[in-house]
Each structure stands twice: as structure tokens, then as C-alpha cells.
Amino acid sequence: MKISKKNLPFIGLSSLVLLTSSFATAAEMSDMDHSGMDISGDMSGMDHSGMDMSGDMSDMDHSGMDMSGDMSDMDHSSMDMSGMDHSGMDMSGDMSDMDHSSMDMSGDMSDMDHSGMDMSGDMSDMNHSGMDMSGDMSDMDHSSMDMSGDMSGMDHSGMDMSGMQGGQPPADARSPDYSNGVPYGQYGKPMMMGSMPLWGVSVDDLGYQFDEDQINFEATGWYGTDSNRIRLRTEGSAQTKDDKEIDSLSSLAYWKPLSIFWNGEAGVAYDTENDNAAVMAGIVGTAPYFIETDARAYLYTDGQLRLDLGAEYEWRLDQHWVVIPEVGLTAFSKDDHDNGITKGFNEMEAEIRLTYEMFSRQLAPYVGVSYETVLGKARGQRRQEDESIDSSSLTAGVKFWF
């Protein structure tokens, strides 16, 4: 009894030292070496579900750890491996039934090294459905990791990898519209040029024919995008003497590109010369050798079909002087003596202009010569009515756009 009494203080002190050592060991495992650790036996029923490895394990070495035994039923559901090094870990054994469904890897694993990890064993039935990998794994090294085994049945359906690259963006990530949260101000959100609706007006001809004493005009206005537009077009002439009659053919059409060089248009039209409405369809574009070409067909309400063909070429002498020859043909499908129309080609118009494009190129005055002639049976009808068949005139005018 005396010996026991004398040893009681020593036993209490020893217990305190052992308890303190246990806490120190649990908190600091950073220099532990598992390189020769052999766990190749049967560990199929081992339960690590409550194993706490939350301490600092950033320098732990598992490079020679042998896990080739049967670990099919090992449970790591609550294991925390936030700082471990698995660079040489051998997992070539049978791990087909390992359950990682609740494994927490949410800590900082940025320096974990799996470069030499061997996972060539059978892992076909491993379950990672609830595995949490939301921590920082940006610096993990899997460069030499061997995963050549059978993993055909592994289940990752519920695996949380939101912390890895490709996961959810941080709150301060770039906004989808590249505004970074900065408002666009009074002008609103910018748009790509191809999708922005625009408008334009082009007056291709506004000139005076001295011999005919009349004003010729041809103008087009449009609104829309590069792929869809509404076009309003008018062309004709206005007499400047006697009754000052105006003859014009105007159309409102939908315009759309058909190919690289050709555009199509369809709409309605009205002809003041014969006071009749029509349905219009046409194709406009650039033929080989940069010849601007247009072909439009008009079906009038009385069944008459009109076809207008035109071609124009710009012969550029320098940056400002341009010579523009153009020609136009008109044909009809049937006779209309009341309006002086015969079946077939009726008229041909030709003109050549010398144009000077101003510095902005939006304004270009010109001088030129025009020629008109009657074709086919219309020539005989014009003679019977004592009307001129051919005519030419000096012209001057301007073309512009905005």
C-alpha cells in the first residue's frame, strides 16, 4: 500500500504526458512517412467513416504505400484528406466496392501530389456519388497517375467538384455581356453592326435632259439590317413644259440576300403611265467583271407582264473621276394600243456619264449623253402616230447618298 501511494503522483503525471502527446500527434502529422506501410491484407470490412484526419497532412508521404489488398468494403464516408500527398500510392488492389459517398475533400488540397499514384486495380463498383470536392484543388498534380484499371461501374452521379476548374464562377466573375456591372449610359447596350437596324437613301440619278426638256430621277430608300430590309424605290421622268406630266414606276418591296453577289426582292408596285398596280419580283446584284445588274418583273392587274432589265459599270479613272456607262431594256407580254405598248421588247435606253466624286464620295455631280430608241413592232406604231423613234440628249445632274 505504501508503494502504491508513492507511485500515484507519478502515474498521474505520466497519464497527463501521454494525453498531451496524443493531442500533439493528432494536430501535427505533416512529417509522417507511410512510404513502406503495408496494408496489403484483407481490409474489406474496415470502417473509416468517423476517422478524423483534419490536421495538417500537407507533407505526408504515401509514395510507397501498398494498398494492393482487398479493400472492397472499406468505408471512407467521413474521411477528411485535405492536405495529403499520394504521389506514390499503390491502389492496384480490388477496390470495386469502396464507398466514398460521403467523403469530405472540401479543405485545401491545392498542393496534393498524385503524380505516381497507381489505380490500376478493379474499381468498377466504386461509389463517389456523395463525394465533396468543393475545396481548392488548383495545384493538384495527377501527371503520372495510373488509372488503367477497370472503372466501368464507378458512380460519380452526386460528386461535388464545384471547386475545380469548370465549376461555378465566383461572384465577381466577368458578366456575360462584358459590362462588368457598369451601366451603358444614355446610349443603351451596344449591338453588332450586322444586327443593328439602319436606314439609307440613295439617289442614283437626278438629272436634266436638255433636248427632251425633262428631269429624270431614280431613288431608293431602305430600312433594316444586312439580312432583311424594306425598300422603297421610284424611277421615271417629269416634263418641265406644257402639261408637266410625271411618269413614274414606284415599288415597295422586301429585300433579302440570296447569295454573296445577289439579292432578291418582292413586293407591290404602281405605274402612273398606265395607272395600274402590279405585283413585283426581282433580282439585283453584281455579275462577273463587276457589272451591276438588275432584273424586275411586274404583273399588272389586267394581266400584262412587264420585264425591266438593266446593267451598269463603273470605270474608275482615278480616286474621283468615274465613267459610268449603263443600258436598260423594257419588254411586255402582250399588246396594249391604248398605252402605246406592243408585245416583245419596246424600248432601249443608254447613257454614259462622267462623274466626279467629291471628297466625301456621298455627292457626285455628272455630265453625260443619253440615247433612247424604240424596238420591234413599236417602231411602226410610233411612225403611224407621228411620234419620234430615236432621240438623244445632253444631260447634267447629280447623284448622292446618305
Helices and strands as residue ranges (DSSP letters): H 2-27, G 185-187, G 193-195, E 198-209, E 214-224, E 229-239, E 246-257, E 262-271, E 276-287, E 291-300, E 305-312, E 315-316, E 321-332, G 337-339, E 344-356, E 363-374, H 378-384, E 390-401
